[in-house]
Amino acid sequence: MCIPHGATGTVSNGFVKKDKPQKSIKRVSQDQFEKGDPNFVDERTKAYKPKEEKSFLASLFK
């Protein structure tokens, strides 16, 4: 005779799952999303300059 999977019941191994606080991100208003944060302070020290792509031969003969 077959025994159903749930017939034996569960056995507790003593593990208790801790409750974690929910991770939530505050939604910004649509106006702030479109126009940006008026109180934003740019802390970068120098402007971003993309790297120049050189051909393989140009980098070889440099």
N, C-alpha and C positions, 0 to 999 in steps of 0.2 A: 504494500500500500504506500501511496505517496503522502508525504507530509508537506502541507503548504508552507511557504517561506515565512509567513508571519506567525505561525503557530507556536514557535518557541518563545516568543517575546523578546524584549531587548535586555541586554545586560549592561549595567552602568559600569564604566571604567573610571569614574571619579573625575572626569574632565569637566570643568565648568568654564563656559565661554564668557569672557569679560565683555561688558557692554562698552563699545567705543562711541565717542561723540560723533555725531553726523558731520560729514564734510560738506560744508555748504559755502558757496561763493555768492556774495551779495551781487544782485543784478544792478547794473547801472541804468540810468534813464536813457531813453532813446536820443534825447538832445545831447547828452554828454557823450554817448557812443558815436554820434555823427560828427560832433565838433571837437571832441577831445577834452581832456581835463584842463580847466583854466589855471589850476594851481600846480601844474606839472613843472618840475625843475629839471632841466637837462644837465646831468652830472658827468657827461662824457668829457674827456680831456682833450681829444682831438677828433676831427671830422673823419668819417668813414671814407676811405678811398679804395675802390676795388682793385684787386691785383691785376696788373697787366699780363695778358696771356702772350707769351712769346712762342714762336715756333721752335721745334726741336733743334733745327740748324742754328737759329739765332742764339739759343742758349749754349750750344756747343762751341761756337766761335767767339764767345764773349771773353 
